[in-house]
């Protein structure tokens, strides 16, 4: 599932391949992927718009347009972007294709149709309306802001890290990695974490996400790019802890499966 590192790489990719291009037309093969706007209105409003650049907040990619407005993109479980020159065939599962005046294209691909694309007037208003917490890699998201996010939610730390209203950008995969690197069991309640544990956890939030962005896509198909000290390559049945060699265990949290090492992440009893 695309999480913050993946969406940050989508953002950079879009800027590198599409910035400055003018949208001539929009081909919508699946109108259910659109959020809050009919297909014909979406296409009409984008005709002639120029892509000025993009920003990311958590798992959301926001594409700035001229003369005004933003395209919003959420990638769900299997979403991705693909830039095409005029000679390339459209990839499978392309749900929306942006056709540029110079003959190039941008495909929004989504196998399982769990993402969404929309059109908004203002990025900050969208972030507020979605009730998103601070972006995990925003320089303004400091330890004091992290403390506020934890103190307002007294439940297991795994769920808090995945709560997009608390901290935007961390999902099931990277919450496991962050907790492993910090040596914290996913069931640990936030109000049972001492100051040193909270400081270490905050450090690992930044370090793990920054490392994943630096190494490339961090999803499970790209685990070879990650450091050998990461749990993510062993996040599977029969996986072994990269630190102690012990068996990687699983547990359920709000319908999601967490992976952890019971020796390196001792449960607080």
N, C-alpha and C positions, 0 to 999 in steps of 0.2 A: 504494500500500500504506500503510495507516495506520501512522505512526511516532509518536514521542513527541509532537510538536505536535498531531497529530490526536487521539490518545488523551487528552491533557490537555483538549482541547476537549470530547471525549465526557464526561469526568469532570465538567466544569463544567456541561454540559448536563444530565446525569443529576441532579446535585445541585439544579439550578434547577427541574427539572420533576417529580422523583420523591421528593425527600427528604421523609421523614415519612409517606409513603403506606404502606398495609398491603397486602401481597400476599394476594389472595383465592384465586387459582388460577394455574397455569402451563400454557399450551398449548404442547406440544412437537410440532412437525410433522416434525422431523428429529432423531431420537435420536442420530445419529452426531455431532452437534455437541457432545454432552455428553462430558465428560472424567471418567472414573473413577467414574461413578455411573449406575445405571439410571434411566430416565425416571420410573417411578412413585415411586422413592425421592426423586428430586430434587424432584418436585412436592409430595410429602407433607411433606418437611422445610421447604419454603418457605411452606406454607399458614399464614397468620396472622402471618408475619414482617413487621416494619416496617423500612423502609430508613432508616438513621440518617445515611448519608453515604457518601463514597467516598474512596479514595486511588489513586494511580497509581504504578507502578514500571516504568520503561521503557515497553514496549508493552502492559503488562498493566493492566487496570482491575479494582480490587478494591472490591466494594460491601459495606459493613458493615451487618449486620442485627441487630435485636433480636428475641428475647432473646440470640442468640449466632450466630456464624458469619459467613461472607463468601461472596458470589458472586464467582467469578473469570471475567473475560472477556478473551479474546484475539481480535483481529479479522482475523488472517490477511492476505490480499491485498485483500479487498473488503468487510470487515465495517463495520457502522455501527449506530447506535442511533436510534430514532425514538419520541418520546412521542406518544400519541394520546389525544384526548378520546373520549368515548363515541360520537360521531357519525362519526368518521373511519374510513375503510376500512383494512384491514390492508395494508401495503406489500408489493409483490412480494418474494419471496425471504426472507420472515420465517421464520426457523427456530425461534425460541422467542419466545413472547409472555407477558409477565408481566401478569396482570390484577389490578387493584387494587380494593379494597373500594368506592371512590368512583366506579367506572365508568371510570376512566382506564386506560391500558395503556402498556407499554413494549415495543417490538418490537426484538429482536436480529435484524438483517438480515445475510445473508451470501450473496452471489451464487455464489461459487466454493467454498463449504463448506470453507474451509481454516483457519477459526478454531476456537475451543473455548470452552465455558462449563462451569464446574465449581462445586463447593461445598466449602469448606474450613473448618476450625476456627480457624486462626490465620494472619494475613497474613504475619508475619515468617517463620514456619516454611515457608510456601509459597515465598517468595522464596528462602530458603536451599535448599529442595529442588529448585527450578528452576535452581539454580546461577547466578542472575542477579548481574551485577556491580552496582556503585553506579549509581543513577539519574543520568543526565547533568545534570539540572537540580536535583538535591538540593544545597542550600547546603553540606552537609557534603562534597560532592564537590569538593574544592579541587585546586590544582595539584599538591600532594604526592600525592594519591590518583591523579591523572591520570598522574603520573610512574611510579607503581607499576604501573598498568595497562599502560603502554607497555613498561617494562623487562622485564616478565614474558613478553612476546610479541615475539620478534624476527622479524618478517615484514613484508609490505607493509602500509602504514598504512591503506589502504582496507579490507583485511580485518579489521584490528584494530578500527577504528571500528565495523564492523558486528558484531563479536563480542559477543553479549549477555552472555557471562560476563566480559568485560572492562569494558564500559560498557553499561548497559542503556538502550535507547531509540532508538539511531541505526540506520537501515537504509540501503538502497542509495541512496535519493534524497538524504537529508540528509548522508550521508557525502560525496557528490559536491559538495554546496554548501559544506560546511565546508572541504574541501580546496581548492576554488576560491578561497574568500575568504582562505585562508591562503597561497595561491600554492604549494601543494605537490602534486607529481605523485602520483597514486594508487599508483604502483608503488614509491615511496620506502620503503625499509626503516626500521622504527622506530629501529634502532640506528645509522642514518646521519643522524638528525635532530639538529641542534645545539640548544643550550639556548634560543636566541632563537626558533628554529622551533617548538620544543615549547611555549614560552610563547604564541606567536602562535596556534598550533593550539588550545590550551586556551581561549584567549580567544574564538576563532571558534566552538568547540563551544557555548559559552554564548550568544554573541551571535546566531548563526544560529537556534538553537532558540527562544530567547526572542522573536526577531523574528517567527518563523513563528507562534508562539502568539498574539502580539499582533495580527498581521494577519489571523488566521483560519486555516481549514484549509489546510495546506501541500501537500496532494497535487496531482498533476498537473492535475486538473480545476479547480483554484483558483489557478492561477499568477498571474492578473492582480492578486491581492491582495498579491503580494510586491513588494519594492523592485525597481526596474529594474536595479540593480546586481547582482542575484542571477542565478546561472547557470540556476536551475531553469526559468524560462520558455523558455530556449533548449535545454533538455535533450531534444532530438529530432533526427531526421535533418534536415540542412540548417541546424541551429542556428548562430548566430553569437555569439561571445564578447561579453558586454556591456561588457568592459573595453577590448579591443583590436580587436574586430570580426573576428577570425580565425575560422576554421572550428572548430566544436566536434567533437572526436574521440571515439572510443569504444574501450574495451578490455574484455576479459573477466576477471573475478575470481571464482573459485569458482562459475562458472555465472551470475554476474550481470554486467550491462553497466554499466560506468562511463563517465561523460561528463566531459570535461575539455578545457582549452585548452592545446595544446602550446607556445604562446608564453608564456602567463602561468603555466604550471605545468611548468617545464622538468624533464625526466627526469634524475635523478642517474646519471651514467655512470662 
